[in-house]
Amino acid sequence: MGKTGKLLAALVILSAGILLPMHTDAKEVEVQTEVLEHRFFDGKHINDYNVHVFEKASSRGSVSFYRGLTVMRGQGWRTVNGDHRSSKAFGLGPVFMARWEKPIGGKWKGALEGSGALLAYNHAFPYGGRAFGFQWRAGARLIYDFNDRNSLSLGYIWSHSSNGMKDRNPGYNTVGFSLGYSHSW
């Protein structure tokens, strides 16, 4: 098993450890899917297709904290010395999120949220990068509570992906919409 395989296996084990408590004492689980398109960097045309599974870990007033797992698919290209270089990869890793919610009327709530994920990719990503990286997300979300246990949400998200190093760090930004479903037990 190569270095990338070992790193991916370690992150899967870490992610499983983070998610295990969901089965014993879960109160709320949320799944978010999103399509984020490249923005703000010339020569980096990489889109992200993400699925996040969150468990609500705690709340303090109108702020809630979540932990979970992110699965991402990055796809596109990067310009290096005038040539287009394909950049495609799958990433997997633990994610943490903080969300501030405010009721806005009836069954509707508004929210601001931010999250950070540590991802291991199936190979170096983007082109010229490394097989691991971070994904930072921030955005606004509109939440509709169907009842006390189920809600649906729509968010607009900005994301930055990077490996945080000074060298071999072809970071990129994306923006787009996120659709979420939450269920409480």
WORA-V757328 format. One line per field, one symbol per residue. psi: psi as a letter, one per 30 degrees, with the letter a starting at -180 (. if undefined). burial: 1 if it has 9 or more other C-alpha atoms within 8 Angstrom, else 0. A space follows every 50 residues. Layout:
BEGIN
psi: ???
burial: ???
END
This chain:
BEGIN
psi: kleeeeeeeeeeeeeeeefefefehkekkkkkkljkkklfkkgjikkkjk kkjkkjelkjbgkkkllakkkljkkblkkjhfkkkkjklklkllkkkkkk kkkgkbgkkllklklkkjkklflkkakfblgllkjkkkalkkkjjeaffk lklkljkkkkklgglflhiilllllakkklkkkk.
burial: 00011111001101100110110001111111111111101001111111 11111100100011111111111111111000001011111111111111 10100001111111111111110111111111111111111111110011 11111111111110000011111111111111110
END
